[in-house]
Amino acid sequence: MPKIVDHQLRRRQIAEALWRITRRDGWDAITLRGVAAEAGVSMGLVQHYFGSKDDMLRFALEIIIEEVRDEIGKVVAALPEPHTPRQLVTAVMIELVPRPDERPHEAETAAIFMRRYQLRPESLAQLGAGTPSLSAMIADQLRLAGVADPDLAAGSLIALLDGLILAVVTGQQTSAAARAIMAAQLDHVFH
């Protein structure tokens, strides 16, 4: 009987090897062969799933996005019912601030992706893929809360979040300070 292979699990195993090497040796040390050795799989298997370092990086970013979505889902599910627009927006925006102490691969992968994105404009679509739906959700919640010009306020919150993510992943702000800044801005928006 043929062996059933969990392809997503294999790809995750490779992404985790990528994160370990990146933490230990830096992004420039990444090679497909090195990741294969770190993951304990063949070079052919890595090449089967990923054609390049950038393909591995994109997949690692997709994993992080999925993990953050799961965390947001848990935070939102834990809100008291019925929750207010302010509670929902606050939960989502605070959860989107990277937490390097809790999820180190998240900040590292985001930092690498941002640097590489700046060098490769074709990556722009991936970097901002979730922004329109997030902005629309926030604007809808701000509209429900009666915030003046909810589209402008949502855009401002997204821009602040982008800046805070950059500040955290480059070490200019701690995650706690960035979350406090976001909370203060949310207080201002929802005054």
RASUL-V389259 format. One record per helix or strand of 2 or more residues. SS is the DSSP state (@ for helix, = for strand). FROM is the first residue (numbers start at 1). TO is the last residue. If there is no record, write none. Layout:
# RASUL-V389259
ss,from,to
SS,FROM,TO
SS,FROM,TO
This chain:
# RASUL-V389259
ss,from,to
@,7,25
@,27,29
@,32,39
@,43,49
@,53,77
@,85,95
@,104,119
@,121,127
@,131,144
@,150,169
@,175,190
